[in-house]
Amino acid sequence: MLALSRKTGESIVIGNDIEITVLEIRGDQAKLGINAPKSVPIYRKEIYVQIQEENKEAVKESINPADLAKLL
């Protein structure tokens, strides 16, 4: 993990097209602004983990081919 120190108004760049800017720091919270292409999904980590868990559960459920054929 790369650890960086940034002040309000300072940024970091990831790759060629993602920029993260520190907008505000209050106490133990930092407000970040993220500038990235619309094709790049951006999630808070707890939401990302939840999505991954739900996707794993969805794959575990077996689909009856006859039920699938009824949908078509």
RODO-2510 file (C-alpha; in nm, 4 decimals, decimal comma):
residues 72
     n   res          X          Y          Z
     1     m     0,0000     0,0000     0,0000
     2     l     0,1205     0,3441    -0,0899
     3     a     0,0591     0,6017     0,1860
     4     l     0,0557     0,9682     0,0864
     5     s     0,0048     1,2895     0,2775
     6     r    -0,2072     1,5531     0,1046
     7     k    -0,3451     1,8880     0,2145
     8     t    -0,6805     2,0392     0,1237
     9     g    -0,6821     2,1218    -0,2461
    10     e    -0,4030     1,8766    -0,3307
    11     s    -0,4552     1,5772    -0,5568
    12     i    -0,3181     1,2426    -0,6602
    13     v    -0,3469     1,0906    -1,0060
    14     i    -0,4067     0,7203    -1,0728
    15     g    -0,3244     0,6012    -1,4213
    16     n    -0,3861     0,8549    -1,6937
    17     d    -0,7427     0,9521    -1,6199
    18     i    -0,8336     0,9309    -1,2495
    19     e    -0,7705     1,2232    -1,0173
    20     i    -0,8508     1,2254    -0,6450
    21     t    -0,8564     1,5634    -0,4713
    22     v    -0,8768     1,6349    -0,0987
    23     l    -1,1680     1,8781    -0,0762
    24     e    -1,1931     1,9223     0,2988
    25     i    -1,0560     1,7828     0,6239
    26     r    -1,2625     1,8040     0,9436
    27     g    -1,1468     1,6162     1,2501
    28     d    -1,1010     1,2529     1,1542
    29     q    -1,2870     1,2809     0,8208
    30     a    -1,1564     1,3750     0,4804
    31     k    -1,3895     1,4724     0,1964
    32     l    -1,2526     1,3521    -0,1370
    33     g    -1,3453     1,4479    -0,4905
    34     i    -1,2937     1,1886    -0,7629
    35     n    -1,2641     1,2806    -1,1282
    36     a    -1,2793     0,9701    -1,3474
    37     p    -1,4356     0,8579    -1,6752
    38     k    -1,8014     0,7534    -1,6455
    39     s    -1,6965     0,4031    -1,7517
    40     v    -1,5022     0,3599    -1,4254
    41     p    -1,7306     0,2443    -1,1430
    42     i    -1,6595     0,4099    -0,8070
    43     y    -1,7940     0,2622    -0,4816
    44     r    -1,7339     0,3043    -0,1113
    45     k    -1,5557    -0,0122    -0,0028
    46     e    -1,8386    -0,1383     0,2196
    47     i    -2,0803    -0,1116    -0,0739
    48     y    -1,8329    -0,2827    -0,3085
    49     v    -1,7911    -0,5732    -0,0645
    50     q    -2,1705    -0,6062    -0,0336
    51     i    -2,2092    -0,6165    -0,4128
    52     q    -1,9417    -0,8862    -0,4375
    53     e    -2,1112    -1,0979    -0,1686
    54     e    -2,4497    -1,0661    -0,3381
    55     n    -2,2963    -1,1662    -0,6720
    56     k    -2,1427    -1,4767    -0,5117
    57     e    -2,4800    -1,5706    -0,3613
    58     a    -2,6542    -1,5228    -0,6955
    59     v    -2,4093    -1,7599    -0,8649
    60     k    -2,4691    -2,0252    -0,5981
    61     e    -2,8401    -2,0402    -0,6753
    62     s    -2,9091    -2,3005    -0,9412
    63     i    -3,1420    -2,2158    -1,2258
    64     n    -3,3760    -2,4797    -1,3560
    65     p    -3,3443    -2,4802    -1,7404
    66     a    -3,7199    -2,5423    -1,7740
    67     d    -3,7930    -2,2295    -1,5662
    68     l    -3,5517    -2,0316    -1,7799
    69     a    -3,7222    -2,1538    -2,0984
    70     k    -4,0575    -2,0287    -1,9634
    71     l    -3,9145    -1,6791    -1,9380
    72     l    -3,8204    -1,6788    -2,3038
***
